[in-house]
């Protein structure tokens, strides 16, 4: 009890001095501190303006099974199975940004392969060609800053010769228009 009395006066005094210093600080100092935490959002240096808690719900994983030369892609659910067996289409109010491609062989390949990322079974936009150097191994390809697909796009993979049957996973996220 005696110890509490001994330290209570200096603690209260320190708190009062802190409040007085905050009140006495000029408004210019407050403005400088506020300017230091402002984010300038430009096209050259974009800033994330969305609450980070909402971004996880916009992550999209598509599976494209290699059963034909041109493979439609299906959206995967959180349990690791396709949500539907309907080809994925980017929602009308969003863009899909593809950030990586995973390849898992189901058999043996014969060397290199070229994968074309297109829209609408090749009848729409041609986004990118991606090379896999060894089709007998699992391959993960990071795509930075990403391949952007517009509203209504239906991502499709067209594969070249040498690719064994397997699975392709496209990873990315949705962003607002």
Secondary structure, 3 states (H helix, E strand, C coil): CHHHHHHHHHHHHHHHHHHHHHHHCCHHHHHHHHHHCCCCCCCCCCCCCCCHHHCHHHEEEEEEECCCCEEECEEECCCCCECCCCCCCCCCCEEEEEEEEEEEECCCCCCCEEEEEEECCCCCCEEEEEEECCCCCCEEEEEEEEEEECCCCCEEEEECCCCCCEEEEEEEEEEEC
